[in-house]
Amino acid sequence: MRYLPKFGTKALPIYLLAGIFIIGLVTFIYSNRFVQNLAEETEKTSRLYAQYIRNPTLAPEEMSDFIFREVILKIKFPVVLTDTAGNPISWRNIGPVTDTSRIRKITTNLDRENEPVAIKIVTDGDSLIVGYIHYGIPPYARILKSIPFLLTGALSLFLLIGFWGFLQHRKSMEERIWISMAKETAHQLATPISSIMGWLEVLKGKIEDRYLRVMEEDVLRMKEVLEKFSRIGREPDLITGDPSRIVHQVVDYMKRRAHQGIEFIEEYKSQAKIRTDPILMRWAVENLIKNSLDAIGSRSGQIIITVEEDSSNVKISVTDTGGGVKTKRRIFEPGFSTKKYGWGLGLVLTKRIVEDYHRGRLQLVENTPTMTRFTITIPKEKQ
């Protein structure tokens, strides 16, 4: 009944190959970028070493200029130079920051990444610390550091999407099984019901009319059940309908089949119209009332049916004084039933009729040991 995307087994290998290709491509791009950065750093170090070898007797001023030009200006990672008290003296690659307190915070963050390097001056055999160099991680190292997390995230997303696809495929298969069973049931029962209708015609005039009328009504009801099953899986064909009238028809039918101890209370407080399939909507309401009758059993009780509206919706509520629902979480699961020989389809079909065909909601809004209330909420027809 729900129209799910077709996610068959043929699509799974394509999905797996595509996922592997994407993850491999991302890994290749990141690895290639890292290798390029590493090659550039290696080249820079080699040039620096070569320049130093060529000029072993550079004067201190020339050496300072050389280091500034070849090393400091080409640094790509954040670095801050401070005195022994932690006051910033110079910095690079930390952005357009001039506030001292902000630079101190950046320095603290850099120290979390790497231990600061002490600047020592050796005089007369003694070393004196005159400052510290605080440095961070180069950009390519950050990329390398994030690769495991990126790959883990990509793989997790890949697996989640694959699992979602598997669930959708399984759900689609379940839908097809239910639809096939419903249509086959309708097909198999159509012939004997037509035969019964023929025999009723033969019996006319031979038995009392009141018995024939009851039999004809039941056979017509069976034909309507077949029509319900045959509609499962079709595209919805909605028309303008009066929910109060639809509900009243169901209640009138169920009254005659309930025992004398059941009191039906009807409250119709809405004149609004809805877009509906009347046959399926009657089926949905009938299932709720049948559940109420089963909950009350052979005892006396009340079933209260209410149709009301708010600004945008029509609400159909079925309340009974039965024993409540003990397994609330599983009531909408296919195959689950509290009855010994129940098929567990009533509430499942009702929920799908309401939510899939009518774009509404079916909710268990009240559940106590003495009262149960289900509410169907359907959007009003737009004027």
C-alpha positions in Angstrom: 0.0 0.0 0.0 2.8 2.4 0.7 4.6 3.3 -2.5 8.3 2.7 -1.7 11.3 3.3 -4.0 12.4 0.1 -5.7 15.8 -0.8 -4.1 16.3 -4.3 -5.4 19.2 -6.7 -5.0 20.5 -5.7 -8.5 21.2 -2.1 -7.3 23.2 -3.2 -4.2 26.4 -4.2 -6.1 26.3 -0.9 -8.0 25.9 0.9 -4.8 28.8 -0.9 -3.2 31.1 -0.3 -6.1 30.1 3.4 -6.3 30.8 3.7 -2.5 34.2 2.1 -2.7 35.1 4.2 -5.7 34.1 7.5 -3.9 36.0 6.5 -0.7 39.0 5.5 -2.7 39.0 8.7 -4.7 38.8 10.9 -1.6 41.6 8.9 0.0 43.7 9.3 -3.2 43.2 13.1 -3.3 44.1 13.6 0.3 47.1 11.3 0.1 48.3 13.0 -3.1 48.0 16.5 -1.5 49.9 15.3 1.6 52.7 13.9 -0.6 53.0 17.1 -2.6 53.3 19.2 0.6 55.9 16.8 2.0 57.9 17.0 -1.2 57.8 20.8 -1.0 59.0 20.8 2.6 61.8 18.3 1.7 62.8 20.5 -1.3 62.9 23.6 0.9 65.0 21.9 3.6 67.4 20.6 0.9 67.8 24.0 -0.6 68.5 25.5 2.8 71.1 22.8 3.5 72.7 23.3 0.1 72.9 27.1 0.6 74.5 26.6 4.0 77.1 24.2 2.6 77.9 26.6 -0.2 78.4 29.5 2.3 79.9 28.0 5.5 81.5 31.3 6.4 78.5 33.6 6.3 78.7 36.5 8.6 76.1 36.6 11.5 74.2 39.4 9.8 74.1 37.5 6.4 73.1 34.3 8.2 70.2 36.1 9.9 69.1 37.5 6.6 69.4 34.1 5.0 67.4 32.4 7.7 64.7 35.1 7.6 64.4 34.9 3.8 64.6 31.1 3.4 63.0 29.8 6.5 60.8 32.3 8.4 59.2 33.9 5.3 58.3 30.4 4.0 56.9 29.0 7.2 53.3 27.7 6.6 52.5 26.7 10.1 51.5 29.1 12.9 54.4 30.3 15.1 54.7 32.8 18.0 57.9 34.1 19.5 57.6 35.1 23.2 60.0 36.3 25.9 60.5 34.3 29.1 57.5 35.9 30.7 55.2 34.7 27.8 54.8 38.2 26.3 54.4 37.9 22.4 57.3 39.5 20.5 56.5 38.4 17.0 54.2 35.9 15.2 53.4 34.5 11.9 50.4 32.6 10.2 48.0 33.3 13.0 45.8 35.7 11.1 45.4 39.5 11.4 45.6 39.5 15.2 47.0 42.5 17.1 45.4 42.1 20.5 47.9 40.7 23.0 45.4 38.8 25.1 44.1 37.1 21.9 47.7 36.1 20.9 48.3 34.7 24.4 45.2 32.4 23.9 46.5 31.3 20.5 49.9 30.6 22.2 48.2 28.4 24.8 46.5 26.5 22.1 49.8 26.0 20.2 51.4 24.7 23.3 48.7 22.0 23.5 49.8 20.8 20.0 53.5 21.0 20.5 56.0 21.6 23.4 57.5 25.1 23.0 61.1 25.3 21.9 63.4 27.3 24.3 65.7 29.9 22.7 69.0 29.6 24.5 72.1 31.8 24.4 75.4 30.3 25.5 77.9 32.6 27.1 81.1 31.5 28.9 79.8 27.9 29.0 76.5 28.9 30.5 73.2 28.8 28.7 70.5 31.4 29.2 66.9 31.1 28.0 65.8 34.4 26.4 62.5 33.3 24.9 60.3 30.5 23.5 59.1 29.5 20.1 55.5 28.3 20.1 54.5 26.5 16.9 51.5 24.6 15.6 50.8 21.8 13.1 51.3 22.5 9.4 48.2 22.5 7.2 49.1 19.2 5.5 49.6 17.6 8.9 46.2 18.7 9.9 44.8 17.2 6.8 46.6 13.9 7.5 45.4 14.0 11.1 41.8 14.4 9.9 41.9 11.6 7.3 41.1 8.8 9.7 38.0 10.7 11.0 36.9 11.6 7.5 37.3 8.0 6.3 35.5 6.7 9.4 32.7 9.1 8.8 32.5 8.3 5.1 32.5 4.6 5.8 29.8 5.0 8.5 27.6 7.0 6.2 28.2 4.5 3.4 27.1 1.6 5.7 24.1 3.5 7.0 22.9 4.3 3.5 23.5 0.6 2.6 21.6 -0.5 5.7 18.8 1.9 4.9 18.6 0.5 1.3 18.5 -3.0 2.7 15.6 -2.1 5.0 13.8 -0.4 2.1 14.3 -3.4 -0.1 12.9 -5.8 2.6 10.0 -3.4 3.3 9.2 -3.3 -0.3 9.2 -7.1 -0.5 6.9 -7.3 2.5 4.6 -4.8 0.8 4.5 -6.9 -2.4 3.7 -10.0 -0.4 0.8 -8.3 1.4 -0.5 -6.9 -1.8 -0.2 -10.3 -3.6 -2.0 -12.1 -0.7 -4.8 -9.5 -0.7 -5.4 -9.7 -4.4 -5.2 -13.5 -4.5 -7.7 -13.6 -1.6 -10.1 -11.4 -3.5 -9.7 -13.4 -6.7 -10.3 -16.8 -5.0 -13.4 -15.6 -3.1 -15.0 -13.8 -6.0 -16.4 -17.0 -7.7 -18.0 -18.6 -4.6 -19.6 -15.3 -3.6 -21.1 -14.9 -7.1 -22.4 -18.4 -6.7 -24.0 -17.6 -3.4 -25.7 -14.6 -5.0 -27.1 -16.9 -7.6 -28.5 -19.3 -5.0 -30.1 -16.5 -3.2 -32.0 -15.7 -6.3 -33.1 -19.3 -6.5 -34.3 -19.2 -2.9 -36.5 -16.1 -3.4 -40.1 -17.0 -2.7 -39.1 -20.2 -0.9 -38.1 -18.7 2.4 -39.2 -15.6 4.3 -38.1 -12.3 2.8 -36.6 -11.1 6.1 -34.1 -14.0 6.1 -33.2 -13.3 2.5 -32.7 -9.6 3.2 -30.2 -10.4 6.0 -28.4 -13.0 3.8 -28.3 -10.6 0.9 -26.9 -7.9 3.1 -24.2 -10.2 4.4 -23.3 -11.3 0.9 -23.1 -7.7 -0.3 -20.9 -7.0 2.7 -18.6 -9.9 1.6 -18.5 -8.4 -1.9 -17.4 -5.1 -0.3 -14.7 -6.9 1.6 -13.4 -8.3 -1.7 -13.5 -4.8 -3.1 -11.4 -3.6 -0.2 -8.8 -6.2 -0.7 -8.7 -5.6 -4.5 -8.0 -1.9 -3.9 -4.8 -2.7 -1.9 -1.8 -1.7 -4.0 -3.7 0.6 -6.3 -3.1 4.3 -6.7 -5.6 6.0 -4.4 -8.7 7.3 -6.1 -10.1 9.9 -3.6 -13.4 11.7 -3.8 -15.1 14.3 -1.7 -16.8 12.6 1.2 -18.7 13.3 4.4 -16.9 11.6 7.3 -19.9 11.8 9.6 -22.0 9.9 7.0 -19.3 7.3 6.4 -18.9 6.7 10.2 -22.6 6.5 10.8 -23.0 3.8 8.1 -20.3 1.7 9.8 -21.9 2.2 13.2 -25.3 1.3 12.0 -24.0 -1.9 10.5 -22.0 -2.9 13.6 -24.9 -2.2 16.0 -26.9 -5.0 14.5 -24.0 -7.4 15.0 -23.0 -6.5 18.6 -24.6 -8.2 21.6 -27.2 -6.5 23.7 -24.8 -5.4 26.4 -23.0 -3.0 24.1 -24.2 0.7 24.1 -23.2 2.8 21.1 -22.9 6.5 21.7 -22.5 8.7 18.5 -21.4 12.3 18.5 -21.2 14.1 15.2 -19.8 17.6 15.6 -18.4 18.2 12.2 -19.9 19.3 8.8 -16.5 19.4 7.1 -15.7 17.3 4.0 -12.5 15.3 3.3 -10.8 13.7 0.3 -11.4 10.0 0.9 -11.9 6.5 -0.5 -15.3 5.8 1.2 -14.9 2.0 1.0 -11.4 2.0 2.6 -12.4 4.6 5.2 -15.4 2.5 6.3 -13.0 -0.4 6.6 -10.6 1.6 8.8 -13.4 2.7 11.1 -14.9 -0.8 11.2 -11.6 -2.3 12.3 -11.4 0.1 15.2 -15.0 -0.7 16.3 -14.3 -4.4 16.0 -11.3 -4.0 18.2 -13.5 -2.2 20.8 -16.0 -5.1 20.6 -13.2 -7.6 21.2 -11.8 -5.6 24.1 -15.2 -5.5 25.8 -16.0 -9.2 25.0 -19.1 -10.7 26.5 -19.3 -8.0 29.2 -21.5 -4.9 29.1 -19.7 -1.7 27.9 -19.8 1.4 25.9 -18.4 2.4 22.5 -18.3 6.1 21.9 -17.8 7.3 18.3 -17.0 11.0 17.8 -16.5 13.0 14.7 -15.2 16.6 15.3 -13.0 19.1 13.6 -10.5 21.8 14.2 -9.1 24.5 12.0 -7.5 22.1 9.5 -8.4 18.5 10.3 -11.3 16.2 10.9 -10.9 13.8 13.9 -12.7 10.5 14.2 -12.4 8.9 17.6 -13.4 5.5 18.8 -13.5 5.0 22.6 -14.4 1.8 24.4 -14.6 0.8 28.1 -12.7 -2.4 27.5 -9.5 -3.6 29.3 -7.0 -1.3 27.5 -4.1 -2.2 25.3 -1.3 -4.0 27.2 1.3 -4.1 24.5 1.1 -0.5 23.2 4.4 -0.5 21.4 3.6 -3.4 19.1 0.0 -2.8 18.2 0.9 -1.5 14.7 3.3 -4.3 13.8 2.2 -6.8 11.1 1.3 -10.2 12.5 1.0 -9.0 16.1 -2.3 -9.8 17.7 -3.6 -10.2 21.3 -6.3 -12.6 20.1 -5.5 -16.4 20.0 -6.4 -16.8 16.3 -5.9 -13.2 15.2 -3.9 -12.4 12.1 -2.6 -9.1 13.4 -3.7 -7.2 10.3 -6.6 -5.0 11.5 -4.7 -2.1 13.0 -1.9 -2.4 10.4 -4.3 -2.1 7.5 -6.2 0.7 9.3 -2.9 2.6 9.9 -1.9 2.2 6.2 -5.3 3.2 4.9 -5.3 6.4 7.0 -1.7 7.4 6.6 -0.8 6.1 3.1 -4.0 6.8 1.2 -5.5 9.7 3.2 -2.3 11.4 4.4 -3.6 11.4 7.9 -2.6 9.9 11.3 -3.8 7.0 13.4 -2.9 7.4 17.1 -3.6 5.6 20.3 -4.4 8.8 22.3 -5.7 7.2 25.6 -4.9 3.9 27.1 -6.0 3.0 30.7 -7.2 -0.3 32.3 -10.8 0.9 31.8 -10.7 3.0 28.6 -9.0 3.0 25.2 -9.3 5.7 22.5 -8.0 5.6 19.0 -8.2 8.8 16.9 -8.0 9.1 13.1 -6.9 12.6 11.9 -7.6 13.4 8.3 -6.9 16.8 6.6 -10.0 18.8 5.6 -10.8 19.2 1.9 -9.3 22.5 0.7 -12.0 24.9 -0.4 
